[in-house]
Amino acid sequence: MKYRRDIDGLRAVAVVPVILFHGGFSLFSGGFVGVDVFFVISGYLITTILLGDMESGTYSLVRFYERRARRILPALFLVMAACIPFAWAWMLQTQLKDFFESLTVTSLFSSNFLFYSESDYFAAVAEEKPLLHTWSLAVEEQYYLLFPPLLAVAMRWGRRVALWFILVCAIASIAYATLGNLEPEGRFFLTHTRIWELLVGSLCAYVMLYHPPKGNALWAAIGLGLIVFAIFAFSHDTPYPAFAIPPVAGTALIILFATPDSMTARILSMRAFVGIGLISFSAYLWHQPLFAFARIKSVVFPDPWLMALLAVLSLVLAAVSWRYVEQPFRGAPARLLPSRHGIFGASLAGMLAFVLVGYYGHEKDGFPDREIIRNLSQPMIDARYERFRTWDVLTGEVPARFDLADFGEDTGKANVLLVGDSHSKGLFNAIYQNPDMFPNVNIRQISMNFGCYEHANDKAELEACLEEFLSISATLLAKTTHVVFAARWHRPGRLNIMENVPAMLQDRGIKMYLAGQNVEYDTEAPVMIHEIARDIRFDGKMAFPRQRTNKKFYSERSELALNMAPELQQIAQAHNMTYLDRYALVCDDTVQECSGITPDGKAVSYDYGHWTLAGSKYFGQIIAERNWLPVP
């Protein structure tokens, strides 16, 4: 295959925007499309090699996989190993547990499925995943697991059959990516919605080999323009596959029409572009761990100068690993592990080692006894872990003191049923954790299907939603004496339950309460706590400044709870319900404070407003002291 400097230069155009996008530089808001450029280049180069070998009669699937192992695994294993000590030293419990899981799936080239199941690629939590970027390697290797043998079979039937095979697969993939019944994360991460990009590169290889077009400087320039346009014009709000079409088309135009004397090729063939292009694979591997660990260590978003420095460092590390790790394993013959058996044996050993390390770390639940966990657990919380814990009783992870589906025998106590969404869970935990303060209360909770009410278009559909509610709560309602409605009321469908549920309960003689909108914050609680911790150089041993924290929470509180209060009070009055002011539980306007940590220094919220278990227990004590829930 004839070497093209402009293709190496094009790799630089792909990797630098990806690095700057992940570094948080907003100018490169569409820098993630560099991955789409990589896909096309990969499809083009690999298919060119495959078709050339098939035409010359030297095609070998074993040799193909040997090349892939030498190309991918040495640098990948180096970066994965380098991540482990930093993950151990800096990550919180669930972060480390997830990291070890990502080690396992990355070594098996299936990380795209894991990250698809965990989070949105553009979500803030994803920025702290050191191996997030390996999803694209997984897509490529899954593609190359099947494509070469299938292409070989098609070529046995002739070139036209091979062409139709590539075309049909590409059309089917982009059609499914566009029209398939998939959530956005599925469209983004899954292999079958991405392979059309690699197949476009394969089509370019077929055309260049069998029907090479004449060079066209204008079309090549348009191709480069499409890529640059996508880098600066698109953002995380641009849906897939729409954002991929311009860079994929642009890359194809450059491959097909750029000639050495064209302006586009001359630009891409400049020494700087080619140099970065040569180390682009290692640069891609290094940049995300550097940024992720910087964010973890910095607690809040690192300064731009630091991210810029890390971007440069990723290129420096890339140059070193390209020279001393990538190159020795490549070439004919390779300086390291020159035999096929040697590279396959080392590859399998490395994969097995990372699988075992990842499995062990995941099974150890993120090693909760590490020093960082002991020092920073209060109130520097592991938000995801705290979120899971708050559901423990309701999901049966912790034995409850009662049967959640029934109130049990008549004990003379008030049978209180909490009805709502995840914000009713906080009130449930508040009462459940303070049984001595609520000796006359049996507490249960049931979640409403607010989606049913949200999409109800008429009275008949509202009645159907009511029947659904009655069917799943019949046992509880038969013994219920009091109902408390608690939800994130501004969300769609929440207030619609007031159309018929209160009237039905009133007919049964049930006393009803409407809990107001919970306090929410413009900045999530863990971030605010971490900002204070950074400012005071919190070491986990000193007392955390409670008043300062509460002032910070007050300044970041949303006006939502106050703004919704009049409407909710009117609804309560209209349905003969007692209104319960949740804002007053959390915030005090006279001293301008909202509870951010408990008196013993534990965080009360794990996100924008949901209560932690510690927070629920603390607010439960306030509820009892103020007789906030006036149940006999």
N, C-alpha and C positions, 0 to 999 in steps of 0.2 A: 504494500500500500504506500502510495506516494505521500511523503510528509508535507503537511500544510501548516506553516507558521501561523497563519491567520486563525486556525482552529484553536491552537494553544492560546493565542491572544483573546479569542472569544471566551475561553475558560476564565480568564481574568475578569472580563466584563460580567461573567456570571457570579464569581465568588465574592468579589469586593462588595457589590451591593447587598448580598446576603449577609456578609459580616457586619456591614454598617446598619442594616435593618435590625439585626439581632442586638446590635449595640445600642439601639434606642435612638438613632439619629433620624429625626422625623423627616428630614429632607428626602431620605431614601425610603419613603413610606411603602413603596412597592418592591423593595429590594428582594423580597422573598421569591420573586419570579426568576431569580437566578437559578433556582433549582429546576425550573422548567427548561431553561437553556441547557443545563447539564443533561437532562433527560434526552433531549434531542441529539446533542453531541454524542452521548453514550450510544444511543441507538444507531447513529450513523457509523461511528468507528467500529463497533462490534460487528455490525452486519456486514460492513465492508470486508472485514477480516474473514468472517464466516463464508460469505459468498466467494471470496477469492480462493479460500481453501477448498470449497466444494467444486469450484470450476477446475482447479488444478489437481483434484483427486487426493489432496493431502488433509482433508477434513478429519479431525479427531475430537470427539467430545471430551475425552479424558484430557487431552492437551489443552482444550479450551478452558476446562475447569482449573487446570494447573495455572494457566495464565491469570485467571481471576483470583485465585488464592494468593499468588505472588503480588498481584496489583493491590489487593484490598487488605488482606489480613495483617501483615506486619505492622503497618502504621495504625490500623484500627486497634489491634491488641495493645500497642504502646499507649495510646490515648486512654483506653479503658483502664489499663493498669494505673496510669498516672492519676486518674480520677479518684481511686479508692481511698488513699490517705486523706485527701481533702474532704471527701464525703464523710469519712469517719470523724474527722475533727470538727466539722462545722454544721453538719446536718442535724435537724431535729428528728424525732423518732420515725414518724411516718415518711418524712423525706428520705431517710436512709433506707427504710424498708422498701419504698418504691424504687430507689436507686438500685438496690440489689436485684430487684425484679427486672429492671431495665438491663442490667448486666447480662442476665440469663437470656432474655429475648433478643438482645443485640447480637450476642454471639451466635444465635440461631437464625439471624436475619429475619426476624418476625416482629421487630419493635413497632412497626407501623400499626399492628393490631392492638398492641398494648396502649400506645398513645391515643389511638382512636377511642378506646374504651375509657380512658382516664379524663381527658380534657380537650378543650378547644386549643388548637395550635397557637392561636393568637391571644389566649387568656394569660393574665398576669402570672398565674401559678405555673404555667408552662415554661416561663422564662427561667425558672429555677430548676429545670430538669437538665442535667449536664449532657445526657445522651439523647435529647429530643430530636436532634438533627439526623440521627441514624435512621429515622423512618424512611428517608429517601434511598439509603443504601439497601434497606430491606425490600423496598419496591423493586429496585433494579435487580437484586439477586434472585428474587422470586420470579421475575420476568425471564432472567437468563437461565433459570432452572428448566423452563419449559420451551422457550423460544428456539434455541439451537436445534434440538432434536426434531421439533415440529417443522422448522424451516428445511431441515435436511430431507424429511419425508416429502415435503411439497416440491423441493427441487428435483426429486427423483421423477416427478411427473412433468417437469419442465419449468422453465422460467416464468411462463405466463401463469401457471398454477401458483407458483411462489408469490408472484405479484398480487394475485387475487387473494391469496391467503393473508398477506400483510394488509391489504386494503380492507377486507371484510372485518378482520380483527380490530383495526383502527376505528372503523366506522361504528362497530358494535360498542367499543369501549367509550368513545365520546358520546354516543347516543345514550348509553346508560348513565354516564356521568351527568348528562344534561337532563334526561327525562326520568331516570330511575327514582324509585321511591326510597330515597336516602336522606338522612339528615346531613347538614353541612360537613360535619366531621367525617362522615363516611365517604362523601365525595372527595374530601381532601386527602385522606390517609390510605384508602384501600387501593390495592394493586390494580384491580380490574377497571377502576375509574381513572387510572393514571397511565396505563400502558399505551394508550393512543399517542402519547407524547414520544415515547421511545420508538413506537412504530412509525411516526413521522420521520424520525431519523433513519429508520430502516428503509423507508421509501426513498429517502434522499440517496442512500447508499445504492439502492437498486438502480435509480435513474442515473447516477454518476457513473456506475459501472457499465450499464448496457445502453443508455441513451443520453450521454452527457450533453447538456445544453450549452449553447454559446454563452460566454461571459457577458454579463450586463451590469455595468457599474451602477446604473440607476436603481435596479432592483436590489442589488446588494446594499446600497445606501439606505433604501427604504427599509430593508430588513434590520439594519442596525438602528434606524430611527424607531422602529416598532419596539425594539427591546428597551431602548432608552426611555421612550414614552411610558412604557409599563412601569419602569423602575421609579419614575417620579410622579406619575399620575395616579397610579393605583394605590390602594391601602387595604387594610384588613377588612374593610367594609365591602370590598369588591368580591363578589361571589365566585366560586369555582364552578365550572371550568372557564367562566368568562375571562378571568384575569390571565389564564394561561394561553389563550389563543394568540394575542399579539406577540409575546416572546417566542412561542413555538413557531409561528409563521415567520417571524423575523429571523430566527436561527436557520430555518430551512432555506430562506431566500439567500442568506449569506453562503451557506454550504453549496447551493446550486449555482449561484451567479457571481460570487466574488472570484476574481482572477488576480494573480500576483500584482498586476499593474493598476488595479482599481484602487480608488481612494480608500474604500472600506478595508481592503486587504492590507494596504500600506499602513493604515492606522493600527489595525490589529496586529500587524507584524512588527511593530515597534518593540525594541528590546524590553522595555518595562512591562508591556502587556504580556509578551511571551514568557518573561521570567516569572511573573506571578502565575501565569497559566500553568507552567510546569510544576509549580508547587501547590496548585489549587486544591488538589485532593487532601493533602495534609493540612492546608489552611482551613478547609471546610471542617475537618475533624477537630482541630484545636480550638476554633473560635468559640463554639457554644459552651464547652466546659469552662473556659476562662470567664465568659460573661456570667454564666449561671452561678459559679462559686463567688464571683465578685458581688452579685446581688445577695446571695445568702450571707456572706460575711459582712456586708455593709448594712444589713438589716433593711434599710430603705434604698431607693434607687441610687446607685453610685453616681458620682459627679461625672459630667460629660468628658472631662479631661482624662479621668481614669479609664473610661470605656474606650476612648480614642487610643490611649496608651496600650490597652489590652488588644485592640484591633491590630496595632503594629506588632505587638508581641506574638500574636497568632501567626503573622507572616514570618517572623524570625524563627519561631519554633517549627513552622512548616518547612523552611529552608533547611534547618538542621535535620529534621526527620526525613525529608526527601533525600538528602545527601547520604545520611548514615543509616537509614532504616529502609526506605523504599528501594533505592538503587541497588544496594548489595543483593537483594533478593530477585532482582530482575536482570535481564540481559541474557545473552547466549554465549557461554554458560553463565549462570548466576554465581557470584562469589560466595554467597551463603546458601546452604542447602541446595546445591546444584541438581541433585537427583530428584526425580518425580516422587519416589517413595519418601524421600526426606521431607519435602515440602508438604505432602499430604499428611504424613505422620505428625509433623509439627503442628499443622493446622488443626487436625483433630484433637491433639493434646491440648492446644490452646483453647479451643472451643469448649472441650470438656472441663477444663480448669475453671473457666469463667462461669459455665453453667453451674458447677458445684459451689463455687464461691457465692454466686448470686442466689442460689437456692438456699444455702445455709444462712446467709444474711437475712433473706426474706423470712425464713422460718423462725429466726431469732427475734422477729418483730421489731427490727430496727435497733436492737441492743439498747433498751431503755435505761440500763445502768451506767451508761457512759457519763463522764464528768459534765459534758455540756448539758445533758438532760437534767442532771441534779442541780446544776448551778442556775440554769436559765428557765426552769419550769415554772417559776412563780415570779412575776406574772407573764414571763415571756413564753406564751403558750404555743403549742403545736396545734394550729387552728383546725387542721383536718382531723387530727386525733380527737380533739375536744368535740368536734361536731358529731363524730361517730358515737362517742360516749353518751351524748345527750339522748340518744335513741335507745340506749341499752335496755331499759325497763320495758319500753313499749314494743320493742322487737324481740323480747325474750332472751337477750344476751345475758341479762342478769335476772335471777329469780325474783319475781315480784312477790309482794306480801298478799297477793290476791289473784283471782282469776279475772283477767282483763276483759273477758267477754261477758261477765256477769257481776252483779253486786253482791251475790251470795245471800245468805239467810238474813231475815229481818233482824237487825240489831238495834233498831231505834235511832241509828245515826242518819244524818242527811246524806242521801246518795247523789253526789254531784257529778254531772257528766260534762266534760269539756268538749266542745264541738268546734272544729276549725281546721287550720293548717299547721305548719311547723311552729308557728308562734304560739299555738295553744299548748304545744309540748313543753314550752318553758314554764307555763303556769302549772301544768301537771307535775313537773319535776319539783317545782317550788313547794307544793303541798305534800307530795310523796316523800320528800326528804326531811320534812318537819312533822312527823306524826304526833309528837308530844304537843305541838302547838295547835294541832287540828284534831283533837281527840274525838270529836263528834262528826267527823267527815269521812265518808268513803268516796274516793276519787277514781274516776275512769276517764278515758279520752277516746274520741273517735274522729278520724279525719274525713272531712267532706270531699265529695267529688265536685270540686268547684268548676271543673271543665264542663260538666253537664249543665250547670246553671249559666255558665258563660255563653254557651252556644244555643241555649233555649230561645226560640223565636216567638213562641206564643204560649198561651195559658196551658194548652194541652202538654207541651213539652216541659213546662215547669212542673206540672203535675206528675209527669213521668220521672223527673228528677227527685221529687218528693217520695214517690213510691220506692225508688232505688234506696234513698236514705232510710226509709222505714224498714226495708227488707234486711239491711245489714246491721241495723241498730235495734231491732225489735226486742231482743232479750234485755238489753240495757234499759231501753225506754220504759219497759214494763215496770221497772222498780225505781226509775229516776224521780227524784224530788226537786232537783235544781239543775238547770242547764246554764253553762257559761259559754257564750260565743266569743271566740278569740281568733283573730286572723290578721293578715297583712291586708287591711281593708281596701287599699287603693288598687290592688291587683284585680285584673278582670275576673268577673264572676263571683267575687267575694260577697258583695252587698246584695247580689241577686237572691241569695238564700232567704233574705228577709221578706221575699214576696209571699212565701207560704209556710215556711217551717215554724216561725214563732206562733202563728195562729193555731197551727195544729197542736203545738205543745201546750198552748194556753187552754185549749179545749180539754186537755188531759189534766189540768190543774197543776201544771209544773211551773215553779217559780223560775223566771228567766233573768239573766244578766247579760249585758253587752260590754265586753272589755274593749276599751278604746285602742286606737292604733299604737303599737309599740314604738318606742323611740328608735329612730334610725340615724346613722351617721354618714356624712358625706365621705369621710375617710374611714376605712375599715378599722375596727378596734385593734387588731394585732399590729397594724402599721403605726397607729398612734402610740401604742405602748413601746414599740421598738424605737420610734423616733425619740421618745423621752429617755429610753435606756441608752441610746447612743449619746444624747446630749449630756447625761449625767455620768457617762462611763460606767454603767451598771455592771457589777461583777457577779451578781447572783447572791451575794452575801449581805450586802447593805439593805436597809429598809427601802422599799420603793416609795417614792413621794406620792402619797395618796391625794392630797389636795391639789397638787400640780396636775396629776392625772385627771382628776375630776374636772378641773378648769379646762383642760385640753378637750375633754369629751364634750363639755358644754359648748365650747366654741365651734365644734365640728358637728353639732347636732343638726339634723334636718328639721325644717319647719313643718314637716308633713304631719306629725302627730298633733300639733297645735291647730293646724289648718283644717284637719279632718274632724276635730272634736265637735264643733257645732252640728255638723251633719249627722254624726253618729249619735249625739245626744237627742236630736230630733227623732231619729229612727227608734231609739230606745223608748222615748216618750210615747210615740205613736203605737208601739206594740206592748206598752205596759211593762217595760223591762227596766231594771236598775242599771244605770250607767256606771262603769268602773273605769276610772281614769288611770291608764297605765303610765302616762307621762309623769304623773305625780309620784309614782313609785320610784322612778329612775332619776328625775331631774328636780332641782329646786331653784326656781328663778330668783328667790330672795338672796341667795348666796352665789348664784350663777355657777352651779355645779351639776354635773350628771355623773352618776356612779360609774367609774371606769374600772376600779378594782375594789375588792372587799376590804374590810378593816384589817384582815390578816394577810393582805397583799396578793389575792388571787384575782385573775381577770374575770370579769362578769360577762363578757361577750366574745364570741369567736369569729365574728364577721361584722356585717353592717348593723346588726341589732339582735340576732339570736343570742339567748342566754346560755352560758356554759352551765355545767352542773353546779359549780361553786356559786355562780351568779344566781341561779335559780334558788339554791338553798338560802342565800343571803336575802333575796327579795321575798322569799317565803316567810322569813322572820319578820320583815317589814309588813307584809300582808296581815300577819297574825297580830302584830302590835297595834296596827291602825284599824283593825277590824275592817280591812278593805273589802273583804268578801264576807258580807254579813249573813252567814249561814247559821241557823240556830245550833 
